[in-house]
Amino acid sequence: MIELPFPASILAGHAKGNGNWAKIKATKEHREWAWKATLAAAPSVPDEGDIRIHVRLIPANKRGDRVNFPNRLKPYFDGVADALGVNDSRFLPSYEFCAPEKLGRVIIEVEPI
């Protein structure tokens, strides 16, 4: 199980943010968090074929657009793929949208081999 903070709204596909630098910084930061968390979790994945992952999205509040939440996850998927040494095109994600909790978080579960 890989647990991460709920991704920042600046990572949304339509977000303008405070300019390009803010989005670049947030992307790098989220990717690194995912890389570190994945190394710590040390999930096993098959050598080839699809890698099934289940993502639980738990926002901090009721604001936001559930349709857009998965768009914010790209840096997380990249960090997980980096740590696993795979291409993220192998990921076959499923999503679960949960009720808000204080602080919010994302839980990524890699299906065991």
N, C-alpha and C positions, 0 to 999 in steps of 0.2 A: 504494500500500500504506500502510495506516494501522496503526502499531504502538503499542500501549498496554499499561500494566501489567495484570496479571490483576485483575479486579474484586474488591473487598473483599467478604467474606462478609456484612457488614452490609447489603449491597444485595439479598440473597436475600429473596424474598417472605415467608418465614416468620421472618426474623431479627428478634429483639427489640432487639439491640444494647444500648447504654448509654442508651436512651431515644430519643425522637423526634429530638432535636437532633443526635445523632451520625449518624443515618441521613440527615437533611437535609443536613448538612455534607458527608458522603461523596458523596451524589448530586450536589450542586453541583460538587464537586471533580472527579469523574469526567466529568461533562458538559463542563466547561471543558477538561479534558485532551483529550477527543475533538474538541472544536471546534478547538482549536489544532493538533492533529495533522492534522486534515482540511484545514485551511487550508494547512498546509505541504505536504501531499501533492497538493493541487489536482486531485482527480479530476474528470472530465467526466461529466455525467449527462444523460439525455434530458430534453427539456422536459416531456414527459408520459409516462404509463404507468409500469409497474413499473421499479424500480431493483434489479437483482440484486446482492446482496452475499454474499460468502463469508467466514465467520468461522472462524478457526482458534483454538481454545481450548487453551492450553498451560499447565496448572496448575503450581504450584511443587512440589507433592507429590501423593501418591496419595490423600490425604484429600479429602473433598468428594463432592458428588453431581452426576454429569454431567447428570442430568435437570434439576437446578436451575441449572446454570451459565448457560444462556441467560437466565434471569430476572434475573440480575445485570447484564445488558448494556443494560437500558433507558436509563440515563443516557448510555451511549456512543452508542446509536442517536439519542438526542435531540441530542447534541452534533454528531454527524455531519450530521444533518438541518439543524440550525441553520447550520452552515458552508456547506452546499450550497444553502441557501435553499429547501428542500423539506419536505413533510410526511412524517414517517417511516412513515406508512401506505402509502407507495409502495414501501417496502423489501420485497424478497422474499429473505429470508435463507436460507442453507444453512449447516450447521454441520459442523465437523470437530473431533473430540476427539483430541488428540495426547497422547503420552507426556509425563510431567512433565519439566520442566527447572528448574534453579535459578532462582529469582526469579519465574518464570512470566510469561506475557504473552498478549495477544490480538492477532491480526493480522486486520484487516478489509480485504478487497479489494473494491473497487467495480468491477463489470464495465464495461469501457470501452464508450463508444458508437461 
